[in-house]
Amino acid sequence: MNLSDSNCADFIVIGAGIAAASAGYWLSQRGRVLLLEREAHPGYHSTGRSAALFMESYGTPQVRGLTMASRAFLQEPPDGFASHPLVSPRGAMFVAAPGQAAQLDAHIAVLKSVTPNAQVLDTRDVLRTVPVFKPEKVIGGVLEPDAFDMDVHAIHQGFLNGIRSQGGRIICNAGVTALVRSQGVWNITAGDTTYQAPVVLNAAGAWAGQIGQLAGAMDIGLQPKRRAAFIFAPPDEIDTRAWPLTVGVDEDWYFKPDAGMLLGSPANADPVDPQDIQPEEIDIATGIYRIEDMTTMHIRRPTRIWAGLRSFVADGDLIGGFDPTCEGFFWVAAQGGYGIQTSPAMGRACAALACGAGLPADIAGFGLTAEMLAPGRLIT
């Protein structure tokens, strides 16, 4: 392979969302990188539709470890990564209704395991924090004060710009239609062009399963799931700007401030095929009902509605590792709803593993191993 050819690289990453961009960012410091994106611009699907909150208590133990390992980067990114801070204070409050004491206790235990700053709240504390709750609907809550809003666009663009600054390329409108390995090199067809690299990273989001099939890789059982969200006006004469993200302890609704409005969701996870997903009317109606049931807010017609895809495998963990059956094929998949908040650690871990190095020591220090990320863990 002649690497002077602009269509050849050391690493080809399929996708240009947050998983692809973060892995490519660190790979570009080790070799020549190409990102192939099927859409007209990067981050069109899940990355561009994220609710964008960093919570160390969110997800499985593996996810929580990757999130904690990502905090330092997000709070203090490298010089030139972005023109303004990537994160800002927000906080996250989980609220329990009657009959949900066990779920609240479980979340309190998880939160205390990741931060000493967890604040257990009684009903009055919850109402002081977010005064629109119906008192009879709340038995208590817990506040994660260390949660923060993330500037998804700045994080994503920082990774992409870092790739470009190292000589990497992001090629859009390049949907992959074939992958063939010959003499130690992947030949990847996208449109009428063939690209070559010895290592390909499958970071195609909801389409990662289809890319795996094209390559003859293992079936990881990837399942995209639809989540809907909507923007609505806050109550009159109430300043909502300092409210935390507020979540039902069963994670069946949430709302948070968003540019002077409120963002709400039924927190649904409905299995679907990979597609340019659109919200279903029932999703929006369900989210409105659940929020109105818990609070005194009356949600008129939302000003905007949308849906995004969150892709999972059976154990709910992220995947980052070489396919055990397909040489040179590396999975970066199953980000679920955690892709943004884990991207610094997950991207760096995947880059190291794709280069044949071990998991970086500081990431391993959060209780993570290469085996916990590897797709081979799904083989039973």
N, C-alpha and C positions, 0 to 999 in steps of 0.2 A: 504494500500500500504506500503510495506516494503522498505524504502528508502536506506537500505543497499544494495539492489539489484542494480547492475550497470546499469540496463536498466530502472530504475525508477528515477524520478526527480521531483522537484517542478515546473519546467518550461521546456517544450520542445519547441524548436524553429525549425521550418521547413525552411531550407535554411541555407546557410553560406556565402552569399554575404554581402555587406556592411550593409544592413538593418538588417539582422539577427545578424551579428557580433556586431554591435553597441548596439542593444537592449540586446543581450546576455551579453555583457561586464558589463552593469550596473545591469542586473538581477543576474549575478553571485555573486555580492556583497550582495545579499539579500536571495539567496537560491541556491539549486543545479540545474544546467542547462545542458541540452543536446542539441546540434545542429545536425540535421539530414540533410545531403547534398546529393542530388541525383547524383552529378558528382563525379569524382575521386579526385578532389581537390576543395577547396573553391574559389569562385569568378570567376568561369570559364566563365560566360556569361557577364552580364552587368557591374559588378564591374571591371572586368579585361579589359574592352574595353572602359573605360571612357576617355574623352579628358582632364579631371582633372584640371579644373579651378574654383576658388572660386570667385564668383561675387555676391555682395549683391543686385545688381539691377536686377538679373535674376529671372524670374518666377512670380508667383502670389503674392499678399500681404502675404498670409500664408507662402509660400516658402521663401519670403524675410525675414520674421520674424525669421523663423527657421535658415536661413543662418546667420543672424546677431547674433543670440544667440549661434552660433557655432564658431564664430571667435576666442574668447578667448582660447578655448580648442585647436584649431588647431595651434594657435601661441605659446601657452605655455602649452603643454600637461603635464600630471603628470610625475614625475620622473620615469624613466625606461620604459616609454611607447614606445619610439623609440630611436635609437642610434644616430639620426641626426635630424635636423629640418624637420617638416612635410610640411612646406610651404616655398616658395621663391618668391621674387617680380616678377611681370610680367606686370600687367596693362591690361586693355581691352579697345579697341577703337571701337565704333560703327560709321560706315561711311554711309552717305546718298548720293544717286545719285539724279540727276534732277527728280523732281516730288515727292520726298520723304520728303519734308520739314515738313509735319505734323507728320510723324512717328518720325522724329528726335526730334521735339519739345516734343512729348510725352515721348520719352526715356529720354530726358534731365530732364523733370519734375520728372520722377521716380527716376533717379539717384540723383538728388538734395534732394529727400526725404529721402535717406538712407545715404548720405555722404556729408559733406560740401566741399569735395575736388574735386567735379566734375569740369572738365575743358571743356568748350565749345570751339570748334575748327572751324576755317574757312578752306577753301581749302588749303591755304599755310601751315597751321599748320598740317593738315593731311599729306601732302606730305613731310613735314620735319620729321614727325614721322615715316612714312613708304613711302619711296621715289619711290615706283614702281607704284603708282596709276597714271592713266591717268587723267590729270587735268580737262578735260571736263566731266569726269564721276563723279566728286565729288563736292557737294555743301557745305559740311561741315561735322562735326562729333562731338563726345563727348568722352572724355577720363575718364575712371574710374581708377585712379591711385592706388586705394587700392585693386584692384583685384590681386590674386596671384596664382601661380602654386601650385598644391597639389601633394605630393608623395602618390599616391593611394595605392601602395603596402605597404608602411610603415604604413599608417593609418589603412588599413584592418588588417595587421598582428598584429599591436598593440592591436586592439580590440580582435582578436582571442587569442593572447598570454595572454591577461588579463583574458579571460575566463578560459584558462588552469591553470593559476596561482592560481585561486580561486577554483580549483578542478572540473571545468566543462569539458565536453568532446565534441569534434567535430568528428562526425562519417560520413565518406564519403562513396560513393557507397551505399547510403541508401535512395533510392527513395521511397517515401511514396505511398502505394497502398490502404490503408484503414484507416479510423478514426471512432471509435465507442466510444460513451460515456456511461459509466455504473457506477452507484453508485457514481457519482461525480468525476469520473476519466476518462480521455481519454486513450483509448487503440489504439496505433498507430502502424500499420504494415508497416515495411520497409524491403524488402527482406524476409528472413525467420525468422525475429525477431520482437517481439512485445515490444514496449516501453510504459511506463505509466507516466502520470502526470495529475494533476488536471487542469492545464492551458496549452494550446498550443498556440503558437504565429505563425501565418502564414506569414512568410517572404520569400516566395518562388519565388519572382520576377515575371517574366512573367507567371509562372505556378501557381501563387497565386489563380487565379480564379478556376483552376481545383481542387486545394486543398480545396477551399471553398465548391465546389460541393460535394466532398467526405465526408465532415463533415456535410453536410446539412445546411450550412450557407447561408446567403443572397447572392444574386447576386449583386456584386458591379459594374458590367459593366466594368471590367478591360480590357483594350485594349493594347496589346503590339504593338509597332511601331518600324520599322526598321530605323536605321540611319547608313549611310556609311561614311567611312573616308579613307584617303590615305596619304601616305608619298611621298614627292617629293623633288628634289634637289632645293636649293635656287639659285637665279641668281648669275652668276659668279661675283666675285670681289665686292660683296655687303655683309657687315656684318649684318646678320639678327638676331643675338643672342639677342639683346635688344628690338626687336619689341614686341609690345603688341599683345595679342590675338586681331585679327582684324575681325570684323563682319559686314555684311551688316545690315543696320538698320531694314530691313524687316526680318532679321534672315533667309535668304535663301542661305547663304554661309558664310564660315569663314576660316581663316588660322592662324596658330601660330607657332613659333619656337618649334622644338622638336629634341633635341640631335644633333644639327648641320644641321638638315634638316628642312623642313616645313611640317606641318600636315594640310591638307585641308579637307573640307567637303561641300556637298551641303545642309547640315543641314536639310535633309529630315526627314519626320515622316510618314512612310508608314505603314498602318495597316496590321498586319500579325498574324498568329497563333503562339503560343509559340513554339520555335524550336531553334536548334543550327544554328543561322542565318548566312547567307553568303551574301556578297555584290553583288548587281546586276550591270551589266556593265553599264546600263543607269544611275545609281546613280553616278558612278565614272565619267562618261562622262559629266554629268550635272554639277557636282562640278568643274571639270576642265574648262568647258565652262564659268561658272559664274565668276570664279576667273580671267581667262584670259580676259574676257570682261571688267573687272574693272581695270586691271593692265597691265603693259608691260611684265609681266612674261609669259614665254612659258614653259608649263609643258610637259616634255617628259614622257615617260612611268613611272608611279609611281613605287617606289621601294617596296611598300607594300600596300595592300588594305585589308580592313576588314569591318565588320558591327557589330553593337550591338543592343540590344533590350532596349527600354525605354517604360515603362508601365504607362498608365494613366487611370484615371476615368474621368467622364464627366466634372467636374469643374476644372480639372487640378491641384488640391491640393493633398498633401500626406494624407494617411490614417493611423491612429494609434488609435485603440480603440477596445473594446469588441463588438462582433457581437450582435445586439439587439435581435436576434432570436435563438441564439445557445450558450448555457451556457459554459463558460470557453474557448471560442474560440476568440482569439484576432488577429485582422488584423494589419499587418505592411506591407503596400502595396502602390502601385502607386507612387513610387519614381520618376518616369519620368526621366528627366536628372539631377535631383537635389540630388540624394542619397548621393554622397560623401560629398558635401559641407554642407549638413544639418545633417550629421550623428551624430555628437556629441550631438546636442540638440534633434534631433528626437529619437535617441537611449535612451537617459536619460528620455525623456518624456514618451516614450512607457514603459520603465521599471517601472516608477512610477505608471502609470495608470494601468498596468497589475497587480501591487501589491495592487491596490485599493486605492492608495494615490492620491492626487491631482497633478495637473501640478506644477512642481517646480517653485517657485516664480520668480526666475531670468529669466526663459523662458517665463513665463506669462508677464513679464515686457516688452517684445517685441511685445505686442499686441495679444498674442496667448491665446486661451482657449481650454479646453478639447473638447468642442463641435465642434470647428473648425477642430479638427483631427478625430473625431469620424465617423465611417462608417454610423451611423444613419442619418447623414446630407443628404445622398443620397436618402433617402426615400421620395417620393413625394405623 
